[in-house]
Amino acid sequence: MKIQNAKRWAPRGSQAWLAACLALAVASGVRMLLSPFLGPAMPGALFCVAAALIEYFFGLVPSLTVMLFGLLIADYLFVPPYADLSVFDRHDVLLLVSYPSLTIFVISLIERLRRAQFRAEMFASVAKSRYEMLLRADNNRALRLRTIDETHRLLRHLPHYHDTIILIQALDRKASLRPDTQHAVGNTTALPHTSAPGSRFSSVHPVDAARLQNTLSPGSHRLRIKNGDQHYKPVDCVGERFTTHAGDFLVLRIGD
């Protein structure tokens, strides 16, 4: 993968030029303070350091600007005869050859390293985003597999306990049951669209049937169910929850 804008790593705006002016001023001031000790020696050393620092933080163009203005300032103030540009001698030639060569080498090396660093950061950012996409895809696949497994379990459960199922209820808004499966039982009102009766619902006591509409939850339930002699007998029932792609359902059946 190629990074097309690796050369645009440096920040833009007026801050870079303000920093360049400040670097020139600081380098000039420090060199003037050292002039009594250094004399004409190394007139462009501090300007080379300033250009390198500007290159590291603000890029190639401001650092080249610092180098050019530093060359003029160094030649004018720190190369004898001082404050005179009309004389061009061996000292000027040495400064003109050594200072730009060393400075261009340093800032070119820093520019190359900064571009490589920016390219590596871009690669890391792209890799991180792709890794997050893979994680989301894996999570979605795991959720789909879970819902498929739950659906298969529900499909195996319904035929096995078909004769003992009392009620099937949808537990969230996403899940719903067909309206044509609803009907009234005894004196109770019609079941809501989130519930559907099983084969044994008509045998449940009307009071217990009405209570199921509001209090049905996973776990054990005790209901009064009509037996063969038309009498209601307490029976232990089990509510089991199933999570499918269509929503969450709860199946209430007579316990084993």
Secondary structure, DSSP 8 states (H G I E B T S, - for coil): ---TTGGG-S--SHHHHHHHHHHHHHHHHHHHHHHHHHTTSSTTHHHHHHHHHHHHHH-HHHHHHHHHHHHHHHHHHSSSSTT--S---HHHHHHHHHHHHHHHHHHHHHHHHHHHHHHHHHHHHHHHHHHHHHHHHHHHHHHHHHHHHHHHHHHHHHHHTGGGEEEEEE-SSS----GGG----TTS----TTEEE-TTGGGB-HHHHHHHHHH--SEEEEEEEE-TTS-EEEEEEEEEEEEETTEEEEEEEE--
